Amino acid sequence: MEAFALWTSAEAASATHGQGDGFWTASGVSIDSRTVGFGDLFIAIRGPNFDGHVFVADALAKGAAAAMVDSGPQTLPGGNLLRVKDTFQGLNDLAAAARQRSAARVIGVTGSVGKTSTKEMLRHVLSQQGATHASVGNLNNHWGVPLTLARMPVDTRYAVIEMGMNHAGEIAPLSKLARPHIAIITTIEPVHLENFDSIEGIADAKAEIFAGLEPGGVAIINRDTPHFERIAAAARAAGAAEVIGFGEHPEAQAKLVKYAPHSACSCVAAEILGHPMTFKIGAPGRHWVLNALGVLAAVHLAGGDLAEAGMALADVTAPKGRGERHTLDWRDGGQLDLIDDSYNASPPSMRAAFAVLAMAKPSNTRGRRIAVIGDMLELGPEEQAAHVGLAADLVREKIDLVFACGPLMKGLYEVLPPQMRGHYAPNSLELIQPLRRAVRSGDVLLVKGSLGSRMGKIVEDMLNPAPQPRAANGW
């Protein structure tokens, strides 16, 4: 059976003002030769640390339908080539053409915390109502957003595009490329503060998502953030036809009425744009509940079925590295539970994760709630205080043991009550064995830290332990 034609050679050449020979059809788009699929158009991006042109032959050998290359000096293999002036611009041109030809309702998502889980909730509920295309993983930067758009099928009904940033000025061009009908800002927190003079600067940078808002477009903003009025003013200045607030605030149009937390889910009563609703979310935690309000508002405004979306939220689960849960067989014949929140961390997301851990139910009476935490990065000059300040949250949530690693977490570990100190190590790799020796069946482990703290290595070891020599008396 012939693969779905996302792009033909003629369409791609027209979109990018490129030149090529031969006829081909591409069923996908890739910028990574390691994961290129059969039938993909491989785009040879020139980056600061790599040049995709070096891997063109590999991509074609793996079955890529064609490769987009630029006019720079290089020796290229035979095969279907699309030559453009600059491949990064070619990727953006392809993205713009995909957006132009699509009749999809486009929803843009950003925020300091929760944008990926919000995007995943939208993907999940909308995909049950029509052809839905969304960012994969965290493809939310100057490469990820155009790549996501370039991969968008013509018949897409709903598109969900995540947009991230580290500096001011980065989201505006992404928004202008995506041209969302609806733009969501989940929350504003002191994340990436090392690149900003103030949290207000972060709010302004996130508000750049309104720069590309389509005429008649809607802004959906966390009503509980103290920066709501500032962001709402930016939305109106950018031409938003309507500003919708979501949260617990009495003036929120998507408002939380009641919330019943459980160890593995959340039950919610809410009012969404005048519609009373009760629903369940398959992932635990107040942060999921609040972001679900914004999700439901977006679904309604995009023309989706609100009741169907509410029912679909019951099947939502946390994605890998963002609260995904595992039950592991342990060496003493029992089981333990692992919450993998290792992808990213900030003070607000740490507190939310501690609350989820506090609600978790150990599988036996000996089970403990154990936080395994690594450094939070890019917090700016207050980073030491931000880490130490989490000690009060751990005590308040009655976490039994804390295993910590990284130079910033050392200060936190040292101020914990002695009975809460499990082990401290300089890095995540050196924390693995002390942790493995200490945990027992019935325990619930939360593993969390910024990506740069490499807490995912601990998760990998717990899921697929490397063989370890045993002492004479066992572990």
N, C-alpha and C positions, 0 to 999 in steps of 0.2 A: 504494500500500500504506500502511495506517495506521501511523504512527510508534509505536514501543514506548511504552507508558504507564508511565512511571516514577512519576508522580503524577497522580491525578485531582483535580479541583477539590474534591470532597468529602473525599478523603483528606488533602489539604493543609490544608483548613480545619479538619478535626478535629485534626490534629497540632499546629497552631499556635494553636488557639482563635481563629481568624480568621473574618471574614465576607466573603463575596463574592457576586457575582451571575453567573448564567450557568454553563454546563457547559463545561469544557475538560480536556484531557489534556496533560501535559508529558512530553517525552521526555528532558529534561535540566534542570539547574539552573545558573544563572550569577549572578555578582555583578558582572560586568564588561560594560558595554554595548558595548565595542569588539569583544568576541569572542563575544557572545551568538549562539546558533545558533537556527535555525528550530525551533520547538516547545519551546524552553526556558521554564522559569519563571525570570523575572528578579527577583532580590531586591534592592531598592533600599536598600543599606546606607548608614547615615550614619557617615562616618569623620572623623578629625581634619582631613583636608585635602580632603575631597570629600563630596558628598551624592548618592547614587545616584538620588534622586528627580528630580534635574535631567535624568537620562538615560532616564527611563521611556518617554517618547515615542519616542526613538531605538530603544530595545530592542523596543518593540511594532512599530515600522515595519520592523525587520529580521526580524520573524516570530516573536517571542517569543509563546508561547501565552497568557501572563498575566504580571502583575507583582505581587509582594508589596510593599505599601507600608504605612507606619505612619500613625498618626492625627494626626501633626503638621500644622501649617498649610501647605498647599501647593495649587497648582492643578495637577490631573492630567488627562491626556488621557482620552478615552473608550477603551474596551477592557476586557478581562477583568482586573479588579483583585481582589486578595486583601488585605483590610485587617486589619492586626494592630496590637497596642499598640506593639510595637517590632520593627523588622525584624531586628536582630541577634539578639534573643531568638527571633524567628520562625525564623531560620536554624538556631539551636541546637535548637529544638523539632522542626524537620523532621528534623534529624540524629538526634536521640534516637528519633524514631518509626521512621526507617529502620533503625537498629540494633536496635530492639525487634522489628521484624517479620522480621528476617533470621535464618536458621539457619546463617550463615557461620561458619567458624572464623576468628577475628580475630587477627592478629599485629600487635602494636605495635612500632615500631622507633625508637630514639633513640640518642644517642651524640655525643661531641664531634666525631668524624671518622668518615666512612664510612656514615652512616645512609642517605643517598640511594642510594648504590651498592648497599648491602645490600637496601634496599627494591626496587630495580630487579632484582636477582638473584632475589629472592623472587617478584616479579611474573612474571619470565620463566619460571622453572621450574614454578611452580604453574599458570600459564595453560595449560600443556600437559597438566594433569591434571584440570582442571575450571574452571568459570566463576570468574574471578579479577578482583577489583576492587582498585585501589591508588591511592594519592595520585599526582596528576599533578605532574611537576616537583618543586618543593620546597614544595608546599602543606602546610606543617606547623605553622602557627601558629593563633591563636585564630579566624581566618577560614578558613584552609585545611583544618583538620581537620573542622569541621562541614560545610563545603562538600563534602569528599570523602565523608563519610558520607551526606549528603543525596542524593548522586548514585549511591548504591549500589543496584543492581538487587535485586529481591526474591529472584531465583534464584541470587545469588552463593554460591559454595561456599567460596571463600577470600578474605579481605580483608586487605590490608596497609596499615597506617596509619602514616605517618611523623609523628613529633612532635618539634618543635624548641623552643628557648627561648633567651632572652637574659638572663632574670632568674629568680631563685627563685620558685616558686609558679605558674609558667606551664604546666608539663606536667601537674600533678595534675588540673586540670579537663578537660584534653583526654583524659586516660586514663579518667576517670570517664564521659566521653561515649562514647568508643570501646569501653570494656569489653573489653579484649583477653583472649583465652584464653592467649596466649603473648606475653611482652614481652622484647625483645632490647635490650641495651645494648652497642654496638659497642666503645667505648673511652672513657676519660676523659683529656682533655688540657687544658692551660691555654688554652682558647679562651673568649672573652667574659670573660676574667679581670678586665677593668676593672669588671665589675658584681658581682664576688665578692671576698670577703676572702681566700679560699684555694682551692686546687684541691679540697680536701675539700668545700667548699661546692658546687662544680660537680658532684661525685659525688653529693651529696645531692639536688641539683636534678634530675639525670638519673634518680635512683632514684624520683622521683615518678611515673614511668611505671607503677609497681606499684600506685598508689593505686586504679586502676579494674580491677585484675586480677579476672577472673571466679573464682568458687569452683572450686578444683581447678586453677587456672591455674599456669603454669610460667614461671619467670624464666630467661632465657638470657643469661649475662654473660661478657664477655671475662675469661678466667682469668688472663691474663698481666698485667693491670693491677694495680698495687700496691694499688688500692682495692677489690679483689674482695671481701674479707671484709666491708668496710663496706657495700658495695652488697648483698651476699648477706644480711646481717643485716636490711637495710631491706626486702628482698623477703620474707623470712620474717615480719617484723613486719606486713607488709601482707597476709599470708595466703597467700603462694605455697606451693603443695603440694610443689613441687620446685624446686631451683636447679641449673641445668646450666652448667658452665663450658666455654668453648671456647678453643682456642689451642694453644700449645706446652708449656704447663705439664704436668708428669707426672700431675697429678691431674685434668686436663681430661677430661670425658666425651666431648667432641667434639675429638679430639686430632690435631694434625699429626704425621705419622710421617716423611714425606720430601717435599721440595719441589725441583723442577727448574725454575729460571727460564729463560725464553726471551724473545726480543725481542718476540714478538707474542702469547704465551700463557704459561700456567703448567701444569706437570704435577704432580699431587699424589697422595700416598698418605696416607690418614688412617684413623682409626677413629672412627666416628660412633655413639655410644651402643651400643657393643659390636659394631658391624658394620664389618669391614674394607672399605675402598673405595679404588679408584684412579680418578681422573678428571682431566679437563683443563678449565681455565678459559680462555675466549677473550680475556681481558684480562690483560695482564702486570702483575706486581707482587705483592710479598709481602702487602700490605694486602688485595688481592682474595682471596688464598688464605685468610688468617685469617678474614675475614668470611664466606667461603663455608662454613667449618666451622659457624658459627652458623646460616647459612641452611639447611644440610642437617639440622641438629638440629631446627630449627623445622618443616621439611617433615615429618620423621618424626613429630614430636609432634602435628602437625596432622592426621595420618592419611594423608599423601601417600605416594607410592611413592619410596623412597630411591634405588633404582638408577636409575629414570627421571630423577629430579632430577639425579643425578650426571652422566648423559649430557647433559642439557640445558645444563649449565654450559659445555659446549664452545662453545655459540653465544652466550654472553654477550659483549657489547661495551660499552665505556665510553660513557656518554651524553654529550650535548653539554655542553661546559664542564667535564667531569669526567674527562678523559682520552681524549675522542673523537679518532680519528686521521684525517688527511687526507693524500692524496698530490697534490701540486700540480705542474702543468707550469710550468717556470720560464723566464725570459727567455733563458737561454743554450742553450735546446733540451733541457735535461735535466729532472729532477724533484727535488723536495725533499719531505720528510715533516714534517708539522705535528701536534704533540700539543696539543690544546686542553684545558687544565686551568684555564681562566680564571675559573671560577665562584666559587671560594673558596680560601682559603689559611690555613694555620697552620703553625707549625714542624714538627710531625710529618708533615703532608701534603706540605709542601715537600720534606722528606727522602725521603719515599716517591716523589715525582715525580722527584727527581734520580736515584734508583736505577733507575726505569723508563727515564729518558733514557740512563743509562749502559749499559743493556742493549740499547738500540736500535742497529740496524745501518745505518749510512749506505749509500746505494745505489751509491756509487763510492768510489774510494780518496782522493779529495779532500774527501769529506764530513766535516763536523764536527758535534759535538754541542753545541748552543747553547741555553743557558737564558735565557729572556726573562721577567724577574720583576718584579712590582710589590709595593707595600706589603702587609703582613699587618696587618689592623686589629683593634681591640678586644682587644689583648693586655695592656693595663694598664701599670703603671709600669716593667715590664721590657722594654718593646717594643724599645728601641734595642739592648739586649743580645741579644734574641731574633733580630733581623735580622743583626747582626754575626756571631753564632754560626753562621749558615748557611755562612759562608765555608769553614770546615773541611770541611763536607759536600761542597761543590762541588769542592774540591781532591781530597778522597778519592775521589770518583766520577769524577775525571779529565774533568770537563766542559771543553770546549775554549774556549768563549767565553761571557761573561755580558753581557747587555744588561739594564740595570736602570732603573727609574723610581720616582719618589716620594720624599718627604723622608726616610722611614725606611730605604729601600733605599740611600740615599747612603752611609751609614756602612759597609754591607756592601761596596759597590762599591769604596770607597777602600782597604779592607784586602785586596782580592784581589791575587794576583800580577799584575804588569803585563801579562804575556802573555795573561791570561784576560779582561782588560777590553775589551769590545767597544764599549760606549757607555753613558753615563748621561744621562738627561733628567729634568726636573722632573715630567713626567706622561706618560701612555701615548701621547697624541696626538703629542707631540714626539719620541717614540722611533720612530715608524713609519718615517720616511724614512731615518734612519741605519741602521735594521735592514734595510730593503729594499736599500739600497746595498751592504750588507756580505754578505748571504747569497748562496749560489750553489748550483747543483744538486749533489745528494748530501748536503746538510746535513739534519740532523734538528733541528727547533726545538721546544722545550717553552715554552708560554706559560702563566704561572701568576701569580695574585695574588688578593687579596680582591676581592669584587664592587665595592666602592667605589673600587678602584684602576683600574677600567675597562680591564682587560687584554683584555676581549672586543673592544674597538675594534681592537686589533692583529690579532686573529684575523679579524675582519670584513674588514679591509683586505687581509690576505694571501689570503683566499678570493675576495674581489671587489674588486680594487684599483681605486681611483679613477684616472682618467687623470692622468698627471703630465707636466709639460713636460720634454723631454729636453735635456740640455746638448749642445753641438756634438759632443762626442766620446762621446755616449751616456750610459749611467748612470754 
